[in-house]
């Protein structure tokens, strides 16, 4: 199953709105074929693996997610597994789709195939947190990302450039852009920084949608987002709440959104409990001043504050990167 997980990781950031899935076929304790899902409309991981072997009869297939049982862009994998004569299917995570959950297992068992599930389930579920949330709730997975000073400020003296963190941190942050469907900013960030919001340094990565929220609708039409080669990947939402925009993006099959600022947008996201994951880059300096990283109303009590779980700290040059998933209300209790 760990080998199947490694295959699945190859698809992270490439398969939306489908999940990233990996599979390996084993005969007599030896892996004879591997596969991973390359993107929506392309063969699923099980089909990729089956295509690598002349005969899979009597083998065991390990797959990170319950095999699909319905016709979508591609035929169901359960049919292919049954036709191939595979004798055992070992699965990591159950399909979270309420319309499909458990159906694949039932069809395989009905065909006389031995099914084992729940192997490395937590690790397999973690491969597709955005998909898992979106398919159940319709809301995309939201990552809050920012670069700040040690005292939590965005303050920059006039003429001092637009970055507080190091080039190494900014290169590291490109990993986040490469794995999401959309990057969201406010009109203030657009006017102040004129960002491109492109993915750099990741060959083959898809260009995420660029989302701009504005109250007035008065935006500089010569900005990069409206004039560069990716201008058709820019969406503007005027006079709409962040929650309603995220809901609309979910309807467009956007399963993950990276919020890159600024303070007002991040504050609204945390106030409304819309953030699922945090990734902050901290530079070893103290700026002071009024521009805090997250504005908004703030938590009324410590209990209502946003807490992180599975926090990870990484030193990048002189900067520190802190990432973690937001602890849900249910987990707190």
N, C-alpha and C positions, 0 to 999 in steps of 0.2 A: 504493500500500500504506500510506503514511503516513496517508492519509485514512481508510482502513479501520481502522487502529489507533486513530485518534481516535474513530471510531464505537464500537469495542470498549470503550474506556475509560468510556463512558457506562454500561456494565453492571457495572463492578467493584463488588462488594459487593451485587449484586442478583440474580445468576444461580445461586448455589450451590444444589444440587451440580453444576450445569452450568458450563462455562467461559464467560467473557465473550468474545464474538466480534463482529467488525464486518465489513461488506462494502460495497463500492461497485461499481456497474455503469458501464462506460465504453463510449461509442461515439464513434469518430473523435477520440479523445484528450480527450473531455469527459465528466465525471461526469454521468450522467443519473438516478441513483438511489442512495440510501444506506439502510443498515439496520443495526440492532444487536439483539442478543438481550436481551430485557427481563426474562426470568426463566424458571425451569423450567416446562415445560408450555406456554409461549408460543412463537410462531413463531421460528425461528432467523434469524440475521442475513441469510442468503441469501434466505429467503422474504420477510422484511421489505423487502428491496431490490427483489425481483421484483414485489412488490405495488405499487410506486410507478411502474412503467412499463407501458405498454400492450403493448409488444413488446420483448423482449430478444434477438430473433433476430439472430445475427451479432455480438453484443457480446462484451466481455471482462468477467469478474467477478473482482474482487480480494477475497479473503477471508483473514482473519488465521489461520484454523485449517482444516485439511483438512475438507472437507464430510463430514457424517455419511452413513453408508451403510446404517444399520440402523433398523428401527422401534423407537422408544422411546416417550416421551410424545407425540412428533410424528413424521410420516412422514420418511423420509430425504431430505436436501437434494439428494443426487446425482440422484434421480429428477426433482425439480423443475427442476434445472439442465438436464438432458437434454431434458425436455419443452419448456423455454423456447427451445431452439435456440441457446443460448450456444455460441460457437465456441472460446473460450479461457478457462481458469480459472487464475488466478495465486494461489498460496497462500503464506502466511507460514510457519506451523509445521505439522509433521506431528502428527496425533492421537496423544497419548502412550498412549492406552488400548491395552494389548497385544492386546485382542480386535478392535480396529478399525484399527490402524495400517496405512496403505497401501491399505486396501480401497477407500476413496473414490477415490483416484487411479486404481486399476485399473479401476473401473467407468466412470469418465469417459473414460479412454483407450480402453476397449473400445467406447464409443459414438462414437468418432472425434473427441473433444474434445481440443484441445491443452492440456496441463497443464504449468505451470511452478511449481516449488516452491522453498522456501528463501529467499524474498525478505523481507528484514528479519526473518529467522528468530529471532534472539536477542531482538529487541524484542517480537516476537509471543509467544514462549515466556514472556517475563517478565510478560505480562499475566495469566497464569494459574498462577503458581508453586504456590499451594495446591492447585488442581485437579490439576496435573501430578503432584505428589507423592502425593496421596490416591488417585488412580485407579490408580497403580502399586503403592503400598505399603499402602494402607488407613489410613495414619496422617495426621492433619491437619497442616497447616503451622502451626508454633508461633512466635509473636512474643512476645519478652520485653520488657515495657514497664515503666518505673519513673521516678519523679521523685526526685532525690537532691541532696544538697549536693555541693560541689566535691570533698570528701574521701570521697565514696562512702558517705555515711551517710543513714539514715532517721530518725535521732534527732531527736525533737521534745520540748521541755520540756513538762511537764503544763500543759494549759489553753491551749496555743499554736495550737490548730487542727490540721487534718490535712494541710495542704499545705506543701511547701517551695518549690515552683515557682510561677510567676506565673499569674494568670488567663489570660494570652495563651497560655502553654504548655499549660494545661489545655484551652483551646479547640482548640488545634492537635491535641491527643491525641484529640479526638473523631473526627478523620479515621480513626484506627486502628479505633476501635469501629465506625465506619460500614462498614468493609470486611470485617469478620470475621463468622464464624458464631457464635462463642461467646467469652465472657470468663470467665476462671478465676481464683479467689482461694482462699486458705486460710481456715480457721476463725478464725485470729487476726486477720486483716484484717476479717472480718465483725464480730467482737466489738468491735474497736477503733474502726472507722470507720463501721460501719453504712452501707455504700455502696449506691447505687441501680443502678450499672452500666448506665445507660441511654444511648442515643445522643441527643445534643442538638445542635441547630443544623444538622441535615442532613435537610431535608424529603424524605420518601419513603423514608428509610433503614429497613431492617428492624431490629427489636429483636433483638439477639443473645441466644442462650441465656446464662443466668448459671449458672456452675458453681462449687460450693463443695466443697472437699476438707476432710474432718474425720477425726480419729483417734477421738475419743470419741463423736461423734454428738450431743453436747450443744450445741445451737445456740439462740440467742435466737429464739423463735418470733414475736416482734413486730418482727423486723428487716424493713427495707423489701423485701428480696428475697422474703419470704414473705407480704407483706401488700399490696403495691402492685398496680396494674393489670396488671403483667407477671408476676405470681407463677406463672402456669402456664408461664413460660419459665425457671424455676429448677430445677436438678437438684443433688441432694446425693449425694456419694459418700463413704461411710464406710469407713475401714480398708482403703483400696486405694492401691496405688502410683500415682504420676503416670503412668507408662508404661501401666499397665493401664487407667487412666481415659481416656487419649488414644486407646487402641485401641478402647475402647467407644464413644467419641464418633465415631470414624471409621466404625464400624458403623452409627451413626445418621445417616450422610451429612453429618456436620459436617466440613468440609474445612479450616477455619482456626480457630485458638484464640489469643486474646490473653491472656497471663498478666500479671495486674496485681499480683501480689505474694501474700504478702510475701517476706521474706528467705529463709525456709525453703523455700518452694515454688520460688522462682527458683534457689536453690542446688541443689536436687534436679534441676531441669530442665537446668542446665548440667553438673552432675556426670554425668548419664546421656546427655548429648549429644542432648537432645530439642529444643533450640532451633534454629530455622532462620533467624530474623531478630531483630535487636535494635533497640530504639528507646528511648534513655535521654534524659531531660531533666535538665540540670544547672543548679542555681541557684548564683550567685556568692557562696556563703557556706561556711564551714567549721563543722560542727556537733560533730565528735568523737563520743565516746560509743561504746557497744557495738553499736548497730544498723546493721550493714553492709548494703549493698544486696543482696548475694548471699551467703547462708550456704553450707551444705554442706561437703563435704570439701575441695573445691578441687582444682586440677590438680596432680598429683604432679611434673610437670616442665613446663618452658616449652613443650616440643614438644607436650605434651598439652593446653595451654591452648586456650581458644576464641578464634579469630582471626576478624576480619571482613574481608569484601571489598566493594568498591564502597561504601566508607564515605562518608556524606554528612553534612556539618555545616551547621546552619542556626541563625542567631542570631534568637531570638524575644524581643524586649525585651532584658532583661539576661540571659536564660537562653540556654543552648546546647543544641540538640537534635542527638544523634548517632544515626544510623540506618545499618544495613548488614546484609548477608546473612552468615550464618555460613559460614566457609570449610570445605568438607567435607574429610574425611580424604584422599579421592582427590585433591583439588585441592592439598593440602599436599605430596603426594608427586610 
